[in-house]
């Protein structure tokens, strides 16, 4: 999320851009994890998490095989990122974070929907170059906010979005676009319900 098109396109080709990406990740993790009880151990845990992030992304930087541009590799890559969080989370059990738990949950699901779902669906349904889909980001990132506010509002939103999905399916001649829209819709609503429900 903390990368513009320039960083996203070049972090797997230019070591300096990859290091800039890691620095931005490190700073953002500090902001999210700061709170009462945050000390040297937590700081070094964030540093270690950034090192893990660098090593995972450096693997992509060094890999020039076609597998490294597949959705299987993307899932593996994201799995390693998630495991790295688990590897360093113990020192944070006594930290009283400045950001509220509910806010962090909603923001986390927004990021998951906005980026993970988007890129995964792209890998599954397209052979082309990934392009940012700002309207899709909006659809995917609003869903967990609405679910948090009210499940009734969320399901009204889901019904309205279903009308848009149906319209695209009815009028599009591209199987790639049709499958992309349907999978995005299903994954976004499912992850908003499941992830927000589990983490709250």
N, CA and C atoms as a LAMMPS dump frame, in Angstrom:
ITEM: TIMESTEP
0
ITEM: NUMBER OF ATOMS
600
ITEM: BOX BOUNDS ff ff ff
-5.0000000000000000e+02 5.0000000000000000e+02
-5.0000000000000000e+02 5.0000000000000000e+02
-5.0000000000000000e+02 5.0000000000000000e+02
ITEM: ATOMS id mol type element x y z
1 1 1 N 0.82 -1.19 0
2 1 2 C 0 0 0
3 1 3 C 0.865 1.255 0
4 2 1 N 1.961 1.238 0.741
5 2 2 C 2.829 2.405 0.824
6 2 3 C 3.844 2.411 -0.312
7 3 1 N 3.305 2.343 -1.506
8 3 2 C 4.181 2.424 -2.672
9 3 3 C 3.375 2.999 -3.821
10 4 1 N 3.975 3.925 -4.524
11 4 2 C 3.317 4.452 -5.704
12 4 3 C 3.639 3.543 -6.889
13 5 1 N 3.168 3.905 -8.063
14 5 2 C 3.408 3.08 -9.248
15 5 3 C 4.887 2.911 -9.547
16 6 1 N 5.662 3.959 -9.288
17 6 2 C 7.095 3.905 -9.535
18 6 3 C 7.753 2.831 -8.677
19 7 1 N 7.459 2.835 -7.375
20 7 2 C 8.062 1.851 -6.464
21 7 3 C 7.566 0.448 -6.8
22 8 1 N 6.262 0.316 -7.032
23 8 2 C 5.704 -1.01 -7.325
24 8 3 C 6.337 -1.612 -8.574
25 9 1 N 6.564 -0.789 -9.581
26 9 2 C 7.11 -1.293 -10.851
27 9 3 C 8.608 -1.569 -10.779
28 10 1 N 9.322 -0.871 -9.9
29 10 2 C 10.785 -0.958 -9.926
30 10 3 C 11.431 -1.655 -8.732
31 11 1 N 10.65 -1.959 -7.685
32 11 2 C 11.272 -2.547 -6.498
33 11 3 C 11.849 -3.936 -6.762
34 12 1 N 11.36 -4.621 -7.792
35 12 2 C 11.921 -5.938 -8.11
36 12 3 C 13.029 -5.837 -9.164
37 13 1 N 13.384 -4.584 -9.554
38 13 2 C 14.429 -4.395 -10.571
39 13 3 C 15.572 -3.505 -10.102
40 14 1 N 15.3 -2.647 -9.124
41 14 2 C 16.283 -1.665 -8.678
42 14 3 C 16.427 -1.755 -7.16
43 15 1 N 17.622 -2.092 -6.698
44 15 2 C 17.868 -2.299 -5.275
45 15 3 C 17.605 -1.034 -4.458
46 16 1 N 17.93 0.138 -4.992
47 16 2 C 17.69 1.389 -4.267
48 16 3 C 16.193 1.618 -4.052
49 17 1 N 15.393 1.292 -5.049
50 17 2 C 13.939 1.444 -4.924
51 17 3 C 13.399 0.439 -3.91
52 18 1 N 13.929 -0.772 -3.922
53 18 2 C 13.53 -1.781 -2.937
54 18 3 C 13.856 -1.293 -1.528
55 19 1 N 15.018 -0.706 -1.326
56 19 2 C 15.397 -0.187 -0.007
57 19 3 C 14.489 0.972 0.421
58 20 1 N 14.102 1.818 -0.512
59 20 2 C 13.148 2.897 -0.216
60 20 3 C 11.812 2.295 0.229
61 21 1 N 11.361 1.262 -0.471
62 21 2 C 10.123 0.567 -0.116
63 21 3 C 10.211 0.013 1.311
64 22 1 N 11.317 -0.6 1.66
65 22 2 C 11.508 -1.171 2.998
66 22 3 C 11.516 -0.067 4.055
67 23 1 N 12.155 1.064 3.762
68 23 2 C 12.165 2.2 4.694
69 23 3 C 10.741 2.695 4.951
70 24 1 N 9.941 2.823 3.903
71 24 2 C 8.549 3.253 4.065
72 24 3 C 7.744 2.251 4.893
73 25 1 N 7.991 0.972 4.661
74 25 2 C 7.319 -0.074 5.434
75 25 3 C 7.726 0.033 6.907
76 26 1 N 9.017 0.191 7.17
77 26 2 C 9.525 0.304 8.537
78 26 3 C 8.857 1.466 9.271
79 27 1 N 8.805 2.622 8.634
80 27 2 C 8.201 3.809 9.258
81 27 3 C 6.71 3.582 9.515
82 28 1 N 6.008 3.001 8.547
83 28 2 C 4.572 2.771 8.723
84 28 3 C 4.31 1.768 9.843
85 29 1 N 5.154 0.747 9.961
86 29 2 C 4.979 -0.229 11.034
87 29 3 C 5.217 0.424 12.394
88 30 1 N 6.185 1.302 12.478
89 30 2 C 6.411 2.031 13.735
90 30 3 C 5.171 2.836 14.118
91 31 1 N 4.601 3.529 13.154
92 31 2 C 3.421 4.351 13.428
93 31 3 C 2.267 3.486 13.927
94 32 1 N 2.033 2.343 13.275
95 32 2 C 0.927 1.474 13.661
96 32 3 C 1.162 0.799 15.006
97 33 1 N 2.404 0.533 15.352
98 33 2 C 2.701 -0.269 16.535
99 33 3 C 3.105 0.539 17.761
100 34 1 N 3.225 1.847 17.618
101 34 2 C 3.581 2.676 18.77
102 34 3 C 2.468 2.681 19.808
103 35 1 N 2.87 2.729 21.053
104 35 2 C 1.896 2.802 22.133
105 35 3 C 2.601 2.726 23.472
106 36 1 N 1.812 2.814 24.535
107 36 2 C 2.361 2.701 25.885
108 36 3 C 2.945 1.301 26.052
109 37 1 N 4.174 1.233 26.525
110 37 2 C 4.854 -0.052 26.683
111 37 3 C 5.763 -0.395 25.513
112 38 1 N 5.801 0.474 24.502
113 38 2 C 6.68 0.261 23.357
114 38 3 C 8.096 0.659 23.762
115 39 1 N 9.038 -0.269 23.65
116 39 2 C 10.411 0.005 24.048
117 39 3 C 11.407 -0.551 23.052
118 40 1 N 12.621 -0.766 23.536
119 40 2 C 13.718 -1.22 22.67
120 40 3 C 13.424 -2.587 22.05
121 41 1 N 12.846 -3.506 22.823
122 41 2 C 12.553 -4.843 22.282
123 41 3 C 11.555 -4.747 21.133
124 42 1 N 10.524 -3.921 21.305
125 42 2 C 9.53 -3.752 20.24
126 42 3 C 10.143 -3.053 19.029
127 43 1 N 11.016 -2.075 19.288
128 43 2 C 11.677 -1.392 18.177
129 43 3 C 12.499 -2.389 17.349
130 44 1 N 13.265 -3.238 18.03
131 44 2 C 14.076 -4.22 17.305
132 44 3 C 13.207 -5.282 16.642
133 45 1 N 12.025 -5.539 17.179
134 45 2 C 11.09 -6.462 16.521
135 45 3 C 10.577 -5.864 15.214
136 46 1 N 10.287 -4.56 15.226
137 46 2 C 9.867 -3.881 13.995
138 46 3 C 11.019 -3.881 12.988
139 47 1 N 12.23 -3.648 13.485
140 47 2 C 13.408 -3.693 12.622
141 47 3 C 13.577 -5.088 12.02
142 48 1 N 13.416 -6.125 12.842
143 48 2 C 13.509 -7.499 12.359
144 48 3 C 12.421 -7.79 11.327
145 49 1 N 11.215 -7.303 11.574
146 49 2 C 10.123 -7.478 10.617
147 49 3 C 10.47 -6.83 9.28
148 50 1 N 11.108 -5.679 9.334
149 50 2 C 11.54 -4.998 8.103
150 50 3 C 12.642 -5.783 7.393
151 51 1 N 13.521 -6.394 8.158
152 51 2 C 14.565 -7.246 7.568
153 51 3 C 13.92 -8.44 6.877
154 52 1 N 12.94 -9.073 7.541
155 52 2 C 12.209 -10.184 6.912
156 52 3 C 11.556 -9.721 5.617
157 53 1 N 10.919 -8.536 5.68
158 53 2 C 10.253 -7.992 4.498
159 53 3 C 11.272 -7.791 3.367
160 54 1 N 12.435 -7.25 3.727
161 54 2 C 13.487 -7.062 2.725
162 54 3 C 13.907 -8.397 2.113
163 55 1 N 14.146 -9.4 2.95
164 55 2 C 14.603 -10.698 2.44
165 55 3 C 13.568 -11.334 1.514
166 56 1 N 12.298 -11.228 1.88
167 56 2 C 11.233 -11.775 1.034
168 56 3 C 11.202 -11.041 -0.306
169 57 1 N 11.212 -9.712 -0.26
170 57 2 C 11.184 -8.929 -1.509
171 57 3 C 12.485 -9.055 -2.293
172 58 1 N 13.601 -9.257 -1.596
173 58 2 C 14.881 -9.453 -2.278
174 58 3 C 14.861 -10.761 -3.07
175 59 1 N 14.168 -11.767 -2.545
176 59 2 C 13.991 -13.016 -3.289
177 59 3 C 13.314 -12.765 -4.627
178 60 1 N 12.302 -11.925 -4.62
179 60 2 C 11.616 -11.556 -5.865
180 60 3 C 12.553 -10.733 -6.755
181 61 1 N 13.345 -9.875 -6.137
182 61 2 C 14.303 -9.048 -6.876
183 61 3 C 15.304 -9.929 -7.628
184 62 1 N 15.763 -11.003 -6.996
185 62 2 C 16.773 -11.88 -7.599
186 62 3 C 16.169 -12.908 -8.565
187 63 1 N 14.914 -13.24 -8.379
188 63 2 C 14.282 -14.296 -9.184
189 63 3 C 13.879 -13.756 -10.554
190 64 1 N 14.343 -14.398 -11.578
191 64 2 C 14.025 -13.964 -12.944
192 64 3 C 13.217 -15.024 -13.699
193 65 1 N 12.743 -16.044 -12.993
194 65 2 C 11.954 -17.104 -13.618
195 65 3 C 10.504 -16.66 -13.778
196 66 1 N 9.812 -17.267 -14.713
197 66 2 C 8.41 -16.915 -14.948
198 66 3 C 7.541 -17.263 -13.735
199 67 1 N 7.944 -18.293 -12.974
200 67 2 C 7.194 -18.669 -11.773
201 67 3 C 7.077 -17.49 -10.812
202 68 1 N 8.079 -16.634 -10.778
203 68 2 C 8.079 -15.497 -9.852
204 68 3 C 7.085 -14.415 -10.258
205 69 1 N 6.468 -14.577 -11.404
206 69 2 C 5.423 -13.651 -11.834
207 69 3 C 4.068 -14.342 -11.907
208 70 1 N 3.941 -15.47 -11.217
209 70 2 C 2.685 -16.216 -11.231
210 70 3 C 1.882 -15.938 -9.959
211 71 1 N 0.626 -16.281 -9.981
212 71 2 C -0.193 -16.07 -8.796
213 71 3 C 0.166 -17.053 -7.695
214 72 1 N 0.75 -18.201 -8.04
215 72 2 C 1.227 -19.138 -7.022
216 72 3 C 2.372 -18.508 -6.23
217 73 1 N 3.28 -17.862 -6.944
218 73 2 C 4.394 -17.192 -6.27
219 73 3 C 3.866 -16.039 -5.412
220 74 1 N 2.888 -15.321 -5.934
221 74 2 C 2.294 -14.209 -5.19
222 74 3 C 1.712 -14.704 -3.865
223 75 1 N 0.987 -15.831 -3.892
224 75 2 C 0.436 -16.402 -2.663
225 75 3 C 1.55 -16.819 -1.705
226 76 1 N 2.594 -17.428 -2.254
227 76 2 C 3.743 -17.835 -1.443
228 76 3 C 4.409 -16.608 -0.806
229 77 1 N 4.632 -15.602 -1.607
230 77 2 C 5.23 -14.351 -1.152
231 77 3 C 4.412 -13.727 -0.019
232 78 1 N 3.106 -13.631 -0.211
233 78 2 C 2.245 -13.038 0.809
234 78 3 C 2.189 -13.917 2.059
235 79 1 N 2.233 -15.235 1.864
236 79 2 C 2.271 -16.157 2.999
237 79 3 C 3.509 -15.934 3.858
238 80 1 N 4.658 -15.734 3.201
239 80 2 C 5.891 -15.442 3.948
240 80 3 C 5.781 -14.118 4.707
241 81 1 N 5.151 -13.121 4.1
242 81 2 C 4.959 -11.84 4.793
243 81 3 C 4.096 -12.035 6.041
244 82 1 N 3.029 -12.806 5.924
245 82 2 C 2.149 -13.056 7.072
246 82 3 C 2.896 -13.829 8.154
247 83 1 N 3.667 -14.85 7.757
248 83 2 C 4.456 -15.615 8.732
249 83 3 C 5.464 -14.73 9.459
250 84 1 N 6.02 -13.755 8.75
251 84 2 C 6.992 -12.867 9.396
252 84 3 C 6.323 -12.04 10.497
253 85 1 N 5.047 -11.682 10.313
254 85 2 C 4.319 -10.982 11.374
255 85 3 C 4.196 -11.864 12.61
256 86 1 N 3.836 -13.133 12.381
257 86 2 C 3.708 -14.055 13.513
258 86 3 C 5.043 -14.249 14.232
259 87 1 N 6.137 -14.2 13.477
260 87 2 C 7.457 -14.427 14.062
261 87 3 C 7.864 -13.338 15.054
262 88 1 N 7.312 -12.14 14.912
263 88 2 C 7.74 -11.025 15.771
264 88 3 C 6.621 -10.461 16.649
265 89 1 N 5.484 -11.087 16.711
266 89 2 C 4.352 -10.473 17.4
267 89 3 C 4.367 -10.607 18.928
268 90 1 N 5.077 -11.569 19.476
269 90 2 C 5.056 -11.813 20.925
270 90 3 C 5.425 -10.567 21.737
271 91 1 N 6.487 -9.821 21.407
272 91 2 C 6.846 -8.657 22.237
273 91 3 C 5.781 -7.559 22.287
274 92 1 N 4.767 -7.656 21.435
275 92 2 C 3.752 -6.605 21.39
276 92 3 C 2.527 -6.924 22.24
277 93 1 N 2.539 -8.06 22.926
278 93 2 C 1.366 -8.458 23.71
279 93 3 C 1.09 -7.5 24.869
280 94 1 N 2.105 -6.772 25.344
281 94 2 C 1.918 -5.854 26.467
282 94 3 C 1.886 -4.384 26.046
283 95 1 N 1.849 -4.13 24.742
284 95 2 C 1.819 -2.752 24.262
285 95 3 C 0.358 -2.299 24.151
286 96 1 N 0.078 -1.13 24.697
287 96 2 C -1.247 -0.515 24.568
288 96 3 C -1.147 0.478 23.401
289 97 1 N -1.546 0.021 22.231
290 97 2 C -1.353 0.795 21
291 97 3 C -2.127 2.112 21.029
292 98 1 N -1.549 3.128 20.404
293 98 2 C -2.208 4.427 20.328
294 98 3 C -3.439 4.356 19.431
295 99 1 N -3.356 3.582 18.355
296 99 2 C -4.508 3.42 17.466
297 99 3 C -5.458 2.392 18.078
298 100 1 N -6.754 2.645 17.968
299 100 2 C -7.723 1.717 18.547
300 100 3 C -7.724 0.394 17.777
301 101 1 N -8.061 -0.664 18.485
302 101 2 C -8.108 -2.004 17.886
303 101 3 C -9.073 -2.034 16.702
304 102 1 N -10.258 -1.463 16.866
305 102 2 C -11.249 -1.479 15.789
306 102 3 C -10.738 -0.756 14.544
307 103 1 N -10.079 0.392 14.743
308 103 2 C -9.53 1.14 13.612
309 103 3 C -8.479 0.321 12.879
310 104 1 N -7.603 -0.329 13.622
311 104 2 C -6.548 -1.14 13.006
312 104 3 C -7.162 -2.306 12.235
313 105 1 N -8.198 -2.938 12.781
314 105 2 C -8.858 -4.05 12.089
315 105 3 C -9.458 -3.577 10.774
316 106 1 N -10.221 -2.491 10.828
317 106 2 C -10.864 -1.987 9.609
318 106 3 C -9.814 -1.575 8.579
319 107 1 N -8.776 -0.869 9.009
320 107 2 C -7.707 -0.479 8.079
321 107 3 C -7.007 -1.702 7.479
322 108 1 N -6.777 -2.72 8.295
323 108 2 C -6.114 -3.939 7.819
324 108 3 C -6.946 -4.639 6.752
325 109 1 N -8.249 -4.748 6.982
326 109 2 C -9.118 -5.402 5.994
327 109 3 C -9.234 -4.533 4.742
328 110 1 N -9.238 -3.224 4.922
329 110 2 C -9.244 -2.333 3.754
330 110 3 C -8.01 -2.573 2.889
331 111 1 N -6.849 -2.651 3.513
332 111 2 C -5.608 -2.888 2.768
333 111 3 C -5.642 -4.274 2.113
334 112 1 N -6.089 -5.276 2.856
335 112 2 C -6.193 -6.633 2.313
336 112 3 C -7.086 -6.63 1.075
337 113 1 N -8.278 -6.043 1.191
338 113 2 C -9.2 -6.008 0.059
339 113 3 C -8.651 -5.173 -1.089
340 114 1 N -8.116 -4.022 -0.751
341 114 2 C -7.672 -3.1 -1.791
342 114 3 C -6.514 -3.618 -2.603
343 115 1 N -5.585 -4.293 -1.955
344 115 2 C -4.364 -4.676 -2.647
345 115 3 C -4.223 -6.182 -2.839
346 116 1 N -4.307 -6.954 -1.78
347 116 2 C -4.126 -8.401 -1.917
348 116 3 C -5.169 -8.99 -2.866
349 117 1 N -6.446 -8.692 -2.62
350 117 2 C -7.509 -9.241 -3.471
351 117 3 C -7.334 -8.765 -4.905
352 118 1 N -7.05 -7.491 -5.072
353 118 2 C -6.877 -6.924 -6.408
354 118 3 C -5.778 -7.624 -7.195
355 119 1 N -4.619 -7.756 -6.581
356 119 2 C -3.477 -8.359 -7.283
357 119 3 C -3.701 -9.848 -7.505
358 120 1 N -4.26 -10.542 -6.517
359 120 2 C -4.543 -11.964 -6.675
360 120 3 C -5.512 -12.198 -7.829
361 121 1 N -6.581 -11.449 -7.891
362 121 2 C -7.555 -11.61 -8.977
363 121 3 C -6.902 -11.296 -10.319
364 122 1 N -6.054 -10.293 -10.352
365 122 2 C -5.33 -9.985 -11.595
366 122 3 C -4.505 -11.187 -12.045
367 123 1 N -3.751 -11.781 -11.118
368 123 2 C -2.925 -12.933 -11.482
369 123 3 C -3.769 -14.106 -11.972
370 124 1 N -4.926 -14.305 -11.384
371 124 2 C -5.78 -15.434 -11.749
372 124 3 C -6.454 -15.217 -13.106
373 125 1 N -6.868 -14 -13.381
374 125 2 C -7.724 -13.767 -14.553
375 125 3 C -7.045 -13.085 -15.739
376 126 1 N -5.798 -12.666 -15.6
377 126 2 C -5.172 -11.887 -16.667
378 126 3 C -3.751 -12.353 -16.927
379 127 1 N -3.329 -12.193 -18.17
380 127 2 C -1.938 -12.44 -18.527
381 127 3 C -1.196 -11.132 -18.784
382 128 1 N -1.921 -10.029 -18.64
383 128 2 C -1.333 -8.731 -18.949
384 128 3 C -0.65 -8.095 -17.762
385 129 1 N -0.2 -6.857 -17.963
386 129 2 C 0.483 -6.08 -16.937
387 129 3 C -0.563 -5.53 -15.97
388 130 1 N -0.253 -5.608 -14.683
389 130 2 C -1.165 -5.11 -13.654
390 130 3 C -1.267 -3.599 -13.748
391 131 1 N -2.511 -3.118 -13.776
392 131 2 C -2.764 -1.682 -13.751
393 131 3 C -3.629 -1.375 -12.545
394 132 1 N -3.324 -0.284 -11.899
395 132 2 C -4.106 0.102 -10.722
396 132 3 C -5.547 0.388 -11.149
397 133 1 N -6.462 -0.084 -10.331
398 133 2 C -7.888 0.029 -10.604
399 133 3 C -8.513 0.834 -9.47
400 134 1 N -8.516 2.154 -9.612
401 134 2 C -8.919 3.029 -8.515
402 134 3 C -10.392 2.864 -8.14
403 135 1 N -11.253 2.638 -9.109
404 135 2 C -12.663 2.399 -8.8
405 135 3 C -12.815 1.066 -8.054
406 136 1 N -12.051 0.068 -8.474
407 136 2 C -12.046 -1.221 -7.779
408 136 3 C -11.507 -1.089 -6.363
409 137 1 N -10.444 -0.28 -6.191
410 137 2 C -9.92 -0.036 -4.841
411 137 3 C -11.027 0.518 -3.956
412 138 1 N -11.758 1.488 -4.478
413 138 2 C -12.835 2.113 -3.715
414 138 3 C -13.878 1.072 -3.311
415 139 1 N -14.333 0.263 -4.272
416 139 2 C -15.323 -0.775 -3.978
417 139 3 C -14.808 -1.73 -2.899
418 140 1 N -13.58 -2.198 -3.067
419 140 2 C -13.036 -3.194 -2.143
420 140 3 C -12.724 -2.604 -0.765
421 141 1 N -12.289 -1.348 -0.726
422 141 2 C -11.877 -0.763 0.548
423 141 3 C -13.046 -0.192 1.355
424 142 1 N -14.135 0.156 0.696
425 142 2 C -15.306 0.666 1.403
426 142 3 C -16.048 -0.469 2.108
427 143 1 N -16.006 -1.668 1.55
428 143 2 C -16.792 -2.791 2.072
429 143 3 C -16.56 -3.063 3.565
430 144 1 N -15.298 -3.194 4.047
431 144 2 C -15.142 -3.466 5.489
432 144 3 C -15.58 -2.297 6.378
433 145 1 N -15.472 -1.076 5.873
434 145 2 C -15.928 0.083 6.643
435 145 3 C -17.441 -0.017 6.841
436 146 1 N -18.153 -0.323 5.762
437 146 2 C -19.608 -0.438 5.854
438 146 3 C -20.016 -1.619 6.729
439 147 1 N -19.273 -2.72 6.639
440 147 2 C -19.573 -3.881 7.488
441 147 3 C -19.386 -3.525 8.965
442 148 1 N -18.358 -2.755 9.252
443 148 2 C -18.109 -2.323 10.63
444 148 3 C -19.22 -1.397 11.132
445 149 1 N -19.65 -0.475 10.273
446 149 2 C -20.673 0.499 10.655
447 149 3 C -22.018 -0.189 10.895
448 150 1 N -22.412 -1.054 9.934
449 150 2 C -23.717 -1.718 10.05
450 150 3 C -23.79 -2.851 9.04
451 151 1 N -24.146 -4.029 9.511
452 151 2 C -24.281 -5.151 8.569
453 151 3 C -25.431 -4.905 7.599
454 152 1 N -26.455 -4.192 8.037
455 152 2 C -27.57 -3.872 7.134
456 152 3 C -27.095 -2.987 5.994
457 153 1 N -26.344 -1.943 6.319
458 153 2 C -25.793 -1.056 5.288
459 153 3 C -24.864 -1.844 4.365
460 154 1 N -24.069 -2.742 4.942
461 154 2 C -23.149 -3.566 4.158
462 154 3 C -23.916 -4.411 3.145
463 155 1 N -24.987 -5.058 3.567
464 155 2 C -25.725 -5.926 2.653
465 155 3 C -26.496 -5.122 1.606
466 156 1 N -26.935 -3.916 1.94
467 156 2 C -27.535 -3.03 0.929
468 156 3 C -26.472 -2.661 -0.103
469 157 1 N -25.287 -2.322 0.382
470 157 2 C -24.154 -2.015 -0.501
471 157 3 C -23.838 -3.218 -1.4
472 158 1 N -23.812 -4.415 -0.822
473 158 2 C -23.529 -5.632 -1.592
474 158 3 C -24.576 -5.836 -2.685
475 159 1 N -25.844 -5.566 -2.373
476 159 2 C -26.912 -5.719 -3.369
477 159 3 C -26.765 -4.703 -4.498
478 160 1 N -26.429 -3.469 -4.141
479 160 2 C -26.227 -2.435 -5.171
480 160 3 C -25.036 -2.797 -6.052
481 161 1 N -23.946 -3.249 -5.437
482 161 2 C -22.767 -3.645 -6.213
483 161 3 C -23.069 -4.85 -7.112
484 162 1 N -23.941 -5.742 -6.641
485 162 2 C -24.327 -6.897 -7.45
486 162 3 C -25.006 -6.443 -8.742
487 163 1 N -25.777 -5.363 -8.676
488 163 2 C -26.395 -4.818 -9.892
489 163 3 C -25.331 -4.353 -10.888
490 164 1 N -24.274 -3.711 -10.384
491 164 2 C -23.178 -3.294 -11.258
492 164 3 C -22.447 -4.502 -11.842
493 165 1 N -22.226 -5.512 -11.013
494 165 2 C -21.57 -6.732 -11.485
495 165 3 C -22.411 -7.373 -12.578
496 166 1 N -23.709 -7.486 -12.336
497 166 2 C -24.612 -8.089 -13.322
498 166 3 C -24.584 -7.308 -14.632
499 167 1 N -24.56 -5.987 -14.529
500 167 2 C -24.531 -5.145 -15.742
501 167 3 C -23.24 -5.381 -16.538
502 168 1 N -22.111 -5.466 -15.834
503 168 2 C -20.826 -5.718 -16.508
504 168 3 C -20.834 -7.097 -17.158
505 169 1 N -21.324 -8.095 -16.434
506 169 2 C -21.374 -9.464 -16.97
507 169 3 C -22.269 -9.513 -18.204
508 170 1 N -23.387 -8.807 -18.15
509 170 2 C -24.345 -8.809 -19.262
510 170 3 C -23.783 -8.135 -20.52
511 171 1 N -22.999 -7.073 -20.348
512 171 2 C -22.572 -6.274 -21.49
513 171 3 C -21.128 -6.509 -21.94
514 172 1 N -20.331 -7.17 -21.133
515 172 2 C -18.93 -7.372 -21.504
516 172 3 C -18.772 -8.612 -22.376
517 173 1 N -17.896 -8.516 -23.345
518 173 2 C -17.598 -9.66 -24.204
519 173 3 C -16.286 -10.337 -23.79
520 174 1 N -15.598 -9.748 -22.82
521 174 2 C -14.313 -10.273 -22.367
522 174 3 C -14.502 -11.224 -21.189
523 175 1 N -14.106 -12.48 -21.393
524 175 2 C -14.204 -13.458 -20.301
525 175 3 C -13.297 -13.069 -19.139
526 176 1 N -12.172 -12.455 -19.439
527 176 2 C -11.239 -12.027 -18.407
528 176 3 C -11.872 -10.962 -17.504
529 177 1 N -12.542 -9.995 -18.113
530 177 2 C -13.186 -8.936 -17.326
531 177 3 C -14.333 -9.513 -16.51
532 178 1 N -15.13 -10.378 -17.121
533 178 2 C -16.263 -10.982 -16.416
534 178 3 C -15.783 -11.774 -15.204
535 179 1 N -14.785 -12.636 -15.403
536 179 2 C -14.296 -13.444 -14.275
537 179 3 C -13.634 -12.56 -13.223
538 180 1 N -12.925 -11.519 -13.639
539 180 2 C -12.281 -10.602 -12.7
540 180 3 C -13.312 -9.908 -11.821
541 181 1 N -14.372 -9.413 -12.422
542 181 2 C -15.4 -8.693 -11.672
543 181 3 C -16.116 -9.632 -10.699
544 182 1 N -16.455 -10.828 -11.145
545 182 2 C -17.165 -11.782 -10.28
546 182 3 C -16.277 -12.215 -9.113
547 183 1 N -15.031 -12.565 -9.382
548 183 2 C -14.127 -13.014 -8.312
549 183 3 C -13.838 -11.879 -7.336
550 184 1 N -13.625 -10.665 -7.852
551 184 2 C -13.419 -9.506 -6.973
552 184 3 C -14.609 -9.308 -6.047
553 185 1 N -15.805 -9.397 -6.602
554 185 2 C -17.028 -9.212 -5.815
555 185 3 C -17.117 -10.25 -4.695
556 186 1 N -16.941 -11.508 -5.053
557 186 2 C -17.069 -12.595 -4.072
558 186 3 C -15.984 -12.495 -2.995
559 187 1 N -14.735 -12.313 -3.41
560 187 2 C -13.639 -12.243 -2.428
561 187 3 C -13.751 -11.017 -1.525
562 188 1 N -14.15 -9.891 -2.09
563 188 2 C -14.265 -8.668 -1.292
564 188 3 C -15.329 -8.805 -0.212
565 189 1 N -16.491 -9.281 -0.593
566 189 2 C -17.559 -9.422 0.396
567 189 3 C -17.206 -10.49 1.42
568 190 1 N -16.661 -11.605 0.959
569 190 2 C -16.29 -12.69 1.877
570 190 3 C -15.223 -12.245 2.861
571 191 1 N -14.173 -11.612 2.362
572 191 2 C -13.09 -11.194 3.268
573 191 3 C -13.557 -10.107 4.223
574 192 1 N -14.434 -9.231 3.781
575 192 2 C -14.951 -8.192 4.674
576 192 3 C -15.725 -8.804 5.829
577 193 1 N -16.539 -9.795 5.543
578 193 2 C -17.333 -10.445 6.587
579 193 3 C -16.433 -11.296 7.484
580 194 1 N -15.616 -12.145 6.876
581 194 2 C -14.823 -13.103 7.65
582 194 3 C -13.715 -12.412 8.431
583 195 1 N -12.879 -11.632 7.75
584 195 2 C -11.745 -11.015 8.427
585 195 3 C -12.177 -9.995 9.483
586 196 1 N -13.129 -9.142 9.129
587 196 2 C -13.57 -8.15 10.105
588 196 3 C -14.229 -8.852 11.287
589 197 1 N -15.058 -9.845 11.005
590 197 2 C -15.733 -10.576 12.075
591 197 3 C -14.768 -11.304 12.984
592 198 1 N -13.757 -11.945 12.421
593 198 2 C -12.791 -12.703 13.22
594 198 3 C -11.887 -11.778 14.031
595 199 1 N -11.405 -10.711 13.408
596 199 2 C -10.437 -9.848 14.092
597 199 3 C -11.07 -8.903 15.116
598 200 1 N -12.357 -8.623 14.975
599 200 2 C -12.998 -7.76 15.977
600 200 3 C -13.376 -8.596 17.179
